[in-house]
Amino acid sequence: MGLYEIPLTTIDGRTCTLSRYRGRVLLIVNVASRCLFTPQYAALETLHRRYVDAGLSILGFPCDQFGHQEPGGEAEIADFCAARYAVTFPMFAKIEVNGESAHALYRLLTAAAPGWWGVERIRWNFTKFLVDREGRVYSRHAPQTAPRRLERGIRRLLG
């Protein structure tokens, strides 16, 4: 199954696929509301507003696999993101990114772009995957990589 055919659920419970983002540059991020890196929501929103009209879509996937840092339900997560960081980029239902229950999207992303020493496992929240307009994973970035540091690669992929 390709990137654009993987079934997903939006944060408000609608079933979809990434086919609506075909032809766009994607920045896919596993996020959490109670993480050291949670303030990155602000920088992600800045990138979203700066490049959405040029063809960038930032996609947030809440995950509670790391230190129970995303304990709330989808409505609580959506409210937090809107109230605290004015997030307007698309958010999806909570998923798992590692292990036997890892979502198919993250299985595809981690196989295409393993981390250090070829390890596919996601190490923490706010791991970022940059995907080109053809749906190919271009790069993977560690949680501590500030979103603004991805801007050069984003501009390159936007052409």
N, C-alpha and C positions, 0 to 999 in steps of 0.2 A: 504494500500500500504506500502510495506517495504522500508527500507532505500535505498536498491540497485535498486529499481524500480522507484524512484521519478525522473521525468523529469527535466533536468537542461539545462542551456545554458552556454557554455564556454565564456570567455571574448572576444574571437574572433568570437562569433556568431554560433558556432556549437552546435547542440542538442546532448545530451548524458544523461546517468544516472551514478550513482555511482557504477554500476556493474563492471566497470573496476578496481575498488579499493577493490573488494571482497577479503577477506583474508589478507588485510593490516590493520594496525592500522591507524586511521584517527585523525587528529587534525583539526577541523572545526572552522573557525574564521570569524566573521563579521568584515570587515576592512573598513578603511576610510583614505583618503589622507591628510586631514586637521584636524586631531584630536590630542589631547594631547598625545595619545597613539600610534600615527603613527610610532614613532621610533621603536616600537616592530617589525616592518617588518624585521629589521636587525636580531633580535634574532630569529624570526621565520625562516628566511633563514638559520641561523646557525644550528638550529635543523634539518631543512630539509636536509642540506648537510651532517650532521653527521649521520643521521639515515635512509635516503631514501633507501640505499642498504640493510638495515636490515628489511625493511618492513613498514616504516612510510610514510604516505602521508599527507602533510599539504595542506589544501584547503581553499583558501581565497574567501570570498563572500562580495564584496563591498556593502555598505548600506548607504543611505542618510537620514535616519530617525532621526538622532540625530544632531541637530544644523546645518543642511545643510553642513556637513563636507565631503561629497563626491559628489560635484555638477557636476563633469565632466562625460563625456560619457565613454564607455568602452575603446576606443582607447587611450584617455587621461589617464585613470587610468593605463592601461597596460604600457604606456610610462613612467609615473611617477614611477611606481614600478620597472621597469627595470633600468631606469636611476639613480634614487635616492638610491635604496636599492638592486639592482642587483637580484631581486626576480626571482627565477626559479621554485618555486613550483606552482602548478596549481591555476589559478584564474578563476573566473566565472563572468557572467554578474551580474550587479547590481540587488539586490533584496530588498524586505522588510522583516523584521524579526518579526514585531509586527503588531497587528491589523487585520482587515478583509482581507487585501491583503497580509498577511504574507505568505511567500513561504511555500509549503508543507514540505520541509526539516526542516525548523525552527519550524513548528508546531510539527513535530515529535520529534525534539531534545528537545524543551522546555517542552513538555509533559513528556518525559522520564527522564528529569533532571531539575526539577524546581529550581529556585534560592532560596534566603532567604525567609523563612516563607512560602514556597510552591508557591511563585509567579512565574508564567511561563514567564512573560514578560521579554524581554531583556532590561537591564538598559542602556547600552551604547555600542559604538563600541569596538571591540576587546574582546568581550565575547568569551570564548573558550570552545569547547566541545571535549573531548577525547573519541574516540569510539574504542572498541576492534575489534579483527579480525573477530568476528562473527557478527559485525554490531550492537552491543549493546552499548548504551551510558554508559560509565564508570564513567565519571565525568564532571562537569561543573565548569568553573573558571571565576572569575570576570575580568573585563577589566584591573584593576590595577595589577593583578597577572602576574608577569614577565614570559615570555615563558620558561626561564631556570628553573623555579620552577616546571615545569611539567615534567622535564626530568626523575625523578625517576619513575613516573607513566608510562611514555612512555617506559622506559626500562623494567618495569614489564610486560607490555602488549606485548612487542616484544619477551619476553621470553628469 
